[in-house]
Amino acid sequence: MKQVTLWGLGSMGSGIAKLLRRRGIPIAAVWDRDQEKVGTSVGQLLGDGLGNGVFVSQPDENYPPPGNVLIIATGSFVPEVYPQIMEGLYAGQHVLTIAEEMAYPWASHQKLAENIDGAAQAKGVSVLGTGINPGFVLDALIGFLSACCSRVESVYASRVNDLSPFGPTVLKSQGVAVTPQEFADGLEDGTIVGHIGFPESIHLAASMLGWTIDRIEQEREPIISNTKRETPFITVEPGQTAGCRHRAWGYSGGRCVIQLDHPQQVCPDVEGVSTGDHITITGEPSLSMDIQPEIPGGTGTVAVTVNAMEKLVHAAPGLRTMADLVIPSCRQ
Amino acid sequence: MKQVTLWGLGSMGSGIAKLLRRRGIPIAAVWDRDQEKVGTSVGQLLGDGLGNGVFVSQPDENYPPPGNVLIIATGSFVPEVYPQIMEGLYAGQHVLTIAEEMAYPWASHQKLAENIDGAAQAKGVSVLGTGINPGFVLDALIGFLSACCSRVESVYASRVNDLSPFGPTVLKSQGVAVTPQEFADGLEDGTIVGHIGFPESIHLAASMLGWTIDRIEQEREPIISNTKRETPFITVEPGQTAGCRHRAWGYSGGRCVIQLDHPQQVCPDVEGVSTGDHITITGEPSLSMDIQPEIPGGTGTVAVTVNAMEKLVHAAPGLRTMADLVIPSCRQ
């Protein structure tokens, strides 16, 4: 029987809480630092008609986290979630997080990844970073499709999505509605980051294909709008940026084996751009896959996290990736 | 270290043998009843330039089968491969087969499936039926894609393929180049069968989605050609059949939850039909996936068998399905 502590009740955390509640998986505690939420019942915050449930509390109030699974939806980077993961492991919990860098944490933080692996193995529990991207579309799905191939020469995958539903924080980090010069400056000073997760996806896909990645190159370029684009949160004038086209290339033995392309912008449809996920595997046989429109990043990440949890609790102890799981699915 | 006995060196078995040899996986024995092949070296028969390897022998000559994995590529139905599977299990081997009914053998032969499961558990080894269809496109891939969904209401999937490369045996079983009346008669007397594997795919996908299937309906109808169609093996005149459209519906709780559509014909392009694999999941979120052209059934089945073997040998002992495997991939 699973019992979950949920750390972080933002947009993703709330979606995860709703899905857990709908599936009848008990939530033992919900932790969040937001004083607006602390002390309020989860049922009231979610408005899902499933009763009050637990009350949101400060992370430090209930140490150690109760239950046997900890789900962390607080940050994107390994160092942010590392102490939170360790709290769960000390308490003997399986840990899942949607922190992008945790999809393949060895890519950015080898030493912290080793610490997590050691602590998880010592406790006999498992840790997983997951999500739609990284975690599914540009890595695990590539790997699974490759099961139909006797040989893979190279992979090209793209994810074209629409940033229109997103609020100011995301739009700022993607460099939306600025001049080309401001975009260049933002890349320089780190306020514009593009997608988080390319090194993770490349290493994760490569691990499934038996490739060692020697080098990764990335490029972020502005998507300049020719038209006026409007969302509830922002207006883009012609000549301003509609978003960021972020690409990455993974090399093995000096050869580019994985190429990923992820243009993110508001209102792509106004300039005739259809959204979608695409994978081309060049090999024996070659394959070409399209999902149109793209798998939604938000609701998809919520689902894949809860669905992966069902497999993670039966996985071998240690720090795991999506590639280590029994094929996850929506067992409702 | 894996060592394989390969039982059956027809078209699929030869592809599997080639891939095993290319990957440096030792083949301990190759068994086939064809007197034309018995006594000849595998290297000579395959012409893959990788040396002679073992000599093909009669199945009964080398009992018990040597090595720790048995791959069976001899027939489509559970009763055909059951004694062969049992020989492998008695010898303590993991067993893989491309027999279509073995993708989910409980669907057609509950008792034999239980026997296989019991024997495999007693020996601490695993058994798997796999292939592209059933085994991947219309079942495991549906399940894996559903990992992005928090709820699945229903599934529609189709596989439109081209029978042109296939020889007389397949064309006859699909009812190609006959009159509509001969097609109806062939369905009646069992010489025209359409696709083998719909109940298996429906149950396998349902097992991943947490559904119990109460009832399956199937329908086979002739694809009448409006044009002359020619392949190296057959000529279809206008008004004759170009193939068989085989459909199936799986019901759970009285509701149709899985619908599969598999029109197979020669030269679909001459009447503007594109081949491809398609999956629509209706749920939260809904997803629509296309692979165009379709994943090739022949080379794909060879690959998925060898790739699945890498995961099967680490699976829990017993009779398994693709849904029980750690995500398979092409680790070359």
Interface residues (C-beta under 8 A of the other chain):
Chain A: L19 R22 I132 F136 A140 L141 G143 F144 S146 A147 C148 C149 S150 R151 V152 M208 L209 G210 G283 E284 P285 L287 S288 M289 D290 I291 Q292 I295 P296 T299 G300 V302 A303 V304 V306 N307 A308 M322 A323 D324 L325 V326 I327 P328 S329 C330 R331 Q332
Chain B: L19 R22 I132 F136 A140 L141 G143 F144 S146 A147 C148 C149 S150 R151 V152 M208 L209 G210 G283 E284 P285 L287 S288 M289 D290 I291 Q292 I295 P296 T299 G300 V302 A303 V304 V306 N307 A308 M322 A323 D324 L325 V326 I327 P328 S329 C330 R331 Q332
